[in-house]
Amino acid sequence: MRSIIVIAHNLRSAHNVGSLLRTADGLGIDRVYLTGYSPFPIGRSDKRLPHIARKAHKQISKTALGAEGSIKWEHSSEIESVIEKLKKKDYYIVALEQTSSSVSLQKFKPSSKIALIIGREVEGIEPAILKMSDNSVEIPMLGKKESLNVVQAAAIAMYHCRYFKV
């Protein structure tokens, strides 16, 4: 089975993080990295002030519905170190972002080890992070809107990566 990791970088919404964890659990994602300022559930050796950690955890668990305890996740303030670690383990790093060089998701053939980066809800993935990626993929939009909610887009991409047949 394909190994899939998701890196959620600089998400603002704890509800989006909870929904992402729940979706990742449902699609058998191996691990979710919550990087940058993305909120994260209470974890071992949590260095945040207790009231801040509890507030974020409560908001995340509202949409995660327990997935925060069933899926493997890690927090790292630095996405660069996560990407470098995964590249050393032969993960193909793919940014889910609309760029001038992005490939349509339908045409994307995922490798056996893939790390999918999703980014900020409004601004998307920072250019420096895009440069660290091996590829960018996008979901073609047919209506008037240019994008989907970050977790809806991630769900479509995770599903594609999980069930695409080579």
N, C-alpha and C positions, 0 to 999 in steps of 0.2 A: 504494500500500500504506500502511496505517495506520502512523504513527510512534509507537512505544511505548518509554517509558523507565521504568525501575524505580528507586525510591529505597529502599534498605534502611537503616533508621535504628536504631541502637543494638542490633544483633544481637550476642549474646555469643559464639555458636559459630562458630569458623572453618570447621567442617565444614558448617554451614548456609550460610555465605557461598560455599564452594566448590560446593555443590549448587545454590545459586541461580545462580551464574555459568554452570554447565553447562546448567541448564534454560533460562536466558535465551538462551544461545547456540543451543540447539536450537529455540527458538521465534522466532528472528530479532529479538530485542529490540535496539533501536538502541544503548542505553547503560545501564549500571548505575552508579548513584551509591551509594557506601558511605559513610554519614554517621555522625556522632557517634563512638561508641566501637566501631563495627563493625570487625572485623579486615579487613585488606586485603592483597593480594599486594604483593610488592616492585615498586615503580614508579620512574619517573624522579624525580630529586630527592627521594628518600625521606629524611625527616628523623629517622626512628626509629633507635635504636641497632641496629647490624647484626645482633646475635644475636636481638633481638626481631623484627626484620623477617623474618629467615630462619625463625624458629620459626612465625610466622603464615603465611608463604608455604607452608611444608611442609605444615601442616595444611589449608590451603585447597586446595592442589594435589592432596591425597589424594582429595578428592571432586570437584574440578573436572575432573580428568583432562585438563588442557591448555586448558580453556576460559578460564582466567585469562589466557592469551596470545592467544586468538582473539576474545574479545568486548571491546568498548570499555568501560572502567570508569574511574571517577575516585573519589578519596577527598576528602571535605570534612568537617572537624570540625563545621561549621555547616550544618544542614539548611535553615535559614531562607533563607540566601543562594541555595541551590540552587533552592528553590521559587520565590523571587522571580525568578531568572534564567529559569526555565522558563515562568513566567506571562508574562513580557515577550515570550517567543517563542510565545505563544498556546497553551501546553499546558494541557489540562484536568487539574487535580490531583485524584486520587481516592485516598482512604485505604481500604485493605482492613482493615476493623475493624467489629466488632459495636457499634453504638451505637443509641440510641433513634430516631435519624433515618436510619439506614442503609437502603439499597435492596438488595433481593435481587439477587444477581449475574445471575440469569436475566432480570431485567427491565431491567438496565442496558444502555444503548445507548452504546457507546464512540464518542467523537469521532474525528476524523482524526489528532489529536495528543493523546496521553494520557500522563500520568505517574502511575504506580501506586506509592503509598507502602506499604511493609510495615514493621512495627515489632517491638519487643521480643518475644522468644519467649514470655514468660509474661504480662507486663503489657500488651502491645499498644502502640498508638501514644498518645503523650502528648496530653492535651487541648489544649494550645497548638498542637500540630501539626495536630490535627483541625480547629481553627478556621481554619487557613490553607488547608485543603483546600476544593475546590469541591463535593465530594460524598464520601460514605462508602458503600461496598458491603460486603455480607457474603455468605458462603456458608451457605445454610440447612443446619442439621445435623439429621439424622433419628434418630441414635442417642442414647445416654446422654451422650456427650461433647459439650462445648460448642464445641470448636474442633479444628482440625487443626494439625499441625506447620506452622510459618511458611512453609517452602519448599513444602510440599504445597499449602497454600492459595494461595501466590503462583503456583504452576504452573497451578492451575485458573483463577485470574483472568487470568494472562497468555494462556492458551489462549483464554479467552473474548474477551479484547480483540483477539487476533490474528485469530480466525476468525468473529467475530460479523458477520453480514451485515445491512446496513442496509436 
